[in-house]
Amino acid sequence: MTDNKVKLFFNKLDYLKNSSDRIVVRSNVVKQFLGDVKHVNILDIGCGDGSLSLPLLNLSNIITFVDISDKMLEQVKRQVPEQLLSNTTFINDSFDAINDINQFDIIICVGVIAHVPVVDELFKKIATVLKSNGLLILETTPNPYPIGKLLLPYYYIRGLVLGGTPKYNKNRLKINALLSYTKSMGLQQLSSVRYSFPLPGMSHWPQSLKLRYTLFTLNNKFMSRLGTEYIMLFRKDETAK
């Protein structure tokens, strides 16, 4: 996997349209996890168009937006009110560029693990810049569809027919592996939710119907237990380094 291929993938802004249902769900989950926070320093790694963290921006909160895609950061900047620009920092680079001396009360890392070259390095950076007693919102998608590998031929053929953005192998970090990382970082899990992406063939559905389906997989107890995307809230132990 190369940073260049990741950048090309996310610079295609049709990603925002095609993923609008999961972006809405992720944004709602972040609000649910954090509530009304004030006087905090927030880091949004892989911020995309800012849908998850921009609602938290106000005169008392400071947000650092990090994304390898310049097109995504342009989307964020256009939405920041002029009076709040001084409370924002924009880093058009990978997470490696985050200065280790910075310390954050809240880190949002959603939709990132699948696209980083080395997962270990991502967790090392988070452990370094998250304050003691700080909060981390983390997401992983071990298997985007229940029938997973059976769909690989479908995606391969579709890629040959449609062409487009260069493909790369995404990280599918299992839950046990994720929890092993967080435990080593001194993180305590506070909450978690699960939901599923729309199935192949639903890509042609109207966005409103895709959103209804995704919300159903989140809110229905049975469907949620089968959910393929996990979003978790952690708190860093005060004794953790």
Legacy VTK file of the C-alpha trace (Angstrom):
# vtk DataFile Version 3.0
C-alpha trace
ASCII
DATASET POLYDATA
POINTS 241 float
0.000 0.000 0.000
1.321 3.456 -0.826
0.298 6.848 0.453
-0.064 7.974 -3.155
-2.715 5.370 -3.935
-4.591 6.275 -0.749
-4.481 9.952 -1.697
-5.768 9.200 -5.204
-8.603 7.142 -3.729
-9.801 9.879 -1.365
-9.195 12.753 -3.775
-12.030 11.348 -5.849
-14.824 13.237 -4.140
-17.447 10.772 -5.358
-16.263 8.796 -2.310
-18.269 11.253 -0.170
-21.424 10.624 -2.180
-21.014 6.853 -2.307
-20.315 6.653 1.443
-22.820 9.233 2.639
-24.844 6.690 4.628
-21.897 5.470 6.716
-20.626 9.041 7.168
-23.978 10.034 8.685
-23.952 6.986 10.969
-20.364 7.568 12.052
-21.115 11.228 12.797
-24.133 10.258 14.903
-22.077 7.703 16.841
-19.379 10.276 17.599
-22.038 12.647 18.944
-23.519 9.823 21.016
-20.125 8.893 22.476
-18.911 12.406 23.293
-22.003 14.456 24.021
-21.462 18.187 24.564
-17.722 18.624 25.111
-16.068 21.965 25.902
-12.545 23.275 26.435
-10.910 20.293 24.749
-8.147 19.810 22.197
-9.331 17.397 19.486
-7.384 15.487 16.850
-9.250 14.068 13.852
-6.992 11.611 11.993
-8.221 10.993 8.452
-10.816 13.712 8.903
-12.349 13.428 5.433
-14.837 16.252 4.912
-14.951 16.932 8.661
-18.422 15.467 9.217
-17.370 13.729 12.437
-15.449 16.516 14.171
-16.734 19.811 12.763
-19.893 19.675 14.931
-17.522 19.820 17.938
-15.842 23.038 16.789
-16.706 26.099 18.875
-15.017 28.999 20.631
-13.786 26.763 23.451
-12.662 23.707 21.474
-9.582 23.395 19.254
-9.444 20.866 16.415
-6.519 19.584 14.374
-7.684 18.114 11.067
-5.337 15.600 9.458
-5.857 14.055 6.034
-3.585 12.875 3.266
-6.117 14.154 0.717
-5.847 17.859 -0.086
-9.308 17.696 -1.663
-10.830 16.492 1.595
-9.138 19.225 3.616
-10.474 21.823 1.180
-13.964 20.510 1.957
-13.333 21.030 5.670
-11.865 24.523 5.336
-14.871 25.737 3.368
-17.133 24.808 6.278
-15.193 26.502 9.084
-16.693 29.873 10.087
-14.176 32.694 9.853
-14.420 33.453 13.571
-13.360 29.883 14.372
-10.406 29.551 11.987
-7.971 30.405 14.780
-9.223 27.311 16.626
-8.248 25.007 13.764
-5.069 23.462 12.382
-4.874 21.628 9.067
-2.246 18.987 8.278
-2.265 17.746 4.688
-0.186 14.649 5.345
-0.340 11.212 6.931
-0.597 10.725 10.702
3.214 10.543 10.878
3.332 14.327 10.490
1.562 14.946 13.812
4.082 16.486 16.202
4.735 14.233 19.185
4.833 17.197 21.568
1.143 17.881 20.912
-1.286 16.428 23.425
-4.973 15.865 22.758
-7.987 15.328 25.009
-9.909 13.540 22.266
-8.704 11.615 19.220
-11.060 10.508 16.474
-9.650 7.789 14.225
-12.502 6.512 12.078
-12.152 5.089 8.586
-8.368 5.130 8.888
-7.049 1.719 9.947
-7.966 0.124 6.614
-5.810 2.603 4.704
-2.577 3.028 6.675
0.647 1.305 5.527
1.680 0.148 9.025
-0.998 -0.230 11.715
1.617 -0.478 14.495
2.873 3.014 13.684
-0.632 4.449 13.839
-1.185 3.069 17.337
2.233 4.286 18.485
1.370 7.796 17.355
-2.021 7.708 19.082
-0.448 6.448 22.317
2.097 9.272 22.186
-0.256 12.202 21.603
-3.345 11.131 23.605
-3.426 12.691 27.060
-3.844 10.624 30.200
-7.574 10.243 30.817
-8.126 11.255 27.191
-10.764 9.703 24.930
-10.196 7.753 21.720
-12.842 6.867 19.162
-11.581 4.041 16.978
-13.112 2.128 14.074
-12.233 -1.070 12.286
-13.948 -3.193 9.660
-12.589 -6.743 9.945
-14.811 -7.938 7.107
-16.946 -5.462 5.149
-19.474 -8.156 4.210
-20.495 -11.360 6.010
-19.693 -13.453 2.966
-16.360 -11.661 2.590
-14.016 -13.710 0.433
-16.818 -15.112 -1.716
-17.281 -11.601 -3.115
-13.663 -11.110 -4.167
-14.271 -12.383 -7.734
-17.158 -9.908 -8.054
-14.970 -6.967 -7.023
-12.100 -8.145 -9.224
-14.306 -8.316 -12.322
-15.972 -5.019 -11.478
-12.564 -3.387 -11.167
-11.511 -4.711 -14.587
-14.693 -3.407 -16.189
-14.898 -0.029 -14.475
-11.191 0.704 -14.042
-10.581 3.995 -12.232
-8.559 4.629 -9.097
-5.573 2.318 -8.453
-6.514 -0.364 -5.929
-4.587 -1.497 -2.869
-5.029 -4.132 -0.195
-6.781 -2.704 2.834
-6.062 -3.652 6.434
-8.787 -5.793 7.987
-7.783 -5.558 11.637
-9.569 -8.185 13.720
-11.207 -7.156 16.967
-8.902 -9.280 19.105
-5.885 -7.624 17.490
-7.373 -4.157 17.996
-8.110 -4.859 21.663
-4.581 -6.166 22.098
-3.230 -2.852 20.803
-5.507 -0.770 23.007
-4.719 -2.837 26.099
-0.990 -2.316 25.564
-1.673 1.430 25.343
-3.471 1.482 28.693
-6.879 2.081 27.143
-10.134 1.023 28.766
-13.105 0.318 26.497
-16.136 2.379 27.519
-18.609 1.681 24.733
-19.000 0.166 21.273
-21.498 -0.098 18.427
-21.749 -2.249 15.317
-23.499 -1.813 11.989
-23.124 -2.987 8.388
-22.406 -1.386 5.041
-24.986 -1.668 2.257
-24.623 -4.937 0.358
-23.347 -5.231 -3.220
-26.108 -4.161 -5.570
-27.343 -1.486 -3.154
-24.870 1.030 -4.588
-27.537 2.025 -7.120
-30.157 2.626 -4.461
-31.141 6.218 -3.604
-28.997 7.617 -0.781
-32.040 7.887 1.497
-32.734 4.148 1.201
-29.089 3.215 1.784
-29.103 5.357 4.909
-32.291 3.701 6.178
-30.705 0.282 5.679
-27.468 1.264 7.448
-29.356 2.809 10.368
-31.462 -0.351 10.601
-28.322 -2.486 10.978
-27.186 -0.139 13.748
-30.416 0.164 15.711
-31.875 -3.330 15.345
-30.464 -5.524 18.147
-30.179 -8.648 16.013
-28.694 -6.905 12.966
-26.296 -4.938 15.151
-24.857 -8.162 16.584
-24.031 -9.160 13.002
-22.588 -5.750 12.185
-19.406 -5.667 10.117
-18.136 -2.241 11.210
-17.127 -1.629 14.819
-16.800 1.817 16.386
-15.410 1.884 19.925
-14.842 4.463 22.626
-11.801 4.170 24.891
-10.363 6.143 27.793
-6.636 6.273 28.481
-5.701 5.203 32.009
-4.201 8.018 34.060
-1.207 5.823 34.841
-0.510 4.964 31.202
2.527 6.599 29.615
LINES 1 242
241 0 1 2 3 4 5 6 7 8 9 10 11 12 13 14 15 16 17 18 19 20 21 22 23 24 25 26 27 28 29 30 31 32 33 34 35 36 37 38 39 40 41 42 43 44 45 46 47 48 49 50 51 52 53 54 55 56 57 58 59 60 61 62 63 64 65 66 67 68 69 70 71 72 73 74 75 76 77 78 79 80 81 82 83 84 85 86 87 88 89 90 91 92 93 94 95 96 97 98 99 100 101 102 103 104 105 106 107 108 109 110 111 112 113 114 115 116 117 118 119 120 121 122 123 124 125 126 127 128 129 130 131 132 133 134 135 136 137 138 139 140 141 142 143 144 145 146 147 148 149 150 151 152 153 154 155 156 157 158 159 160 161 162 163 164 165 166 167 168 169 170 171 172 173 174 175 176 177 178 179 180 181 182 183 184 185 186 187 188 189 190 191 192 193 194 195 196 197 198 199 200 201 202 203 204 205 206 207 208 209 210 211 212 213 214 215 216 217 218 219 220 221 222 223 224 225 226 227 228 229 230 231 232 233 234 235 236 237 238 239 240
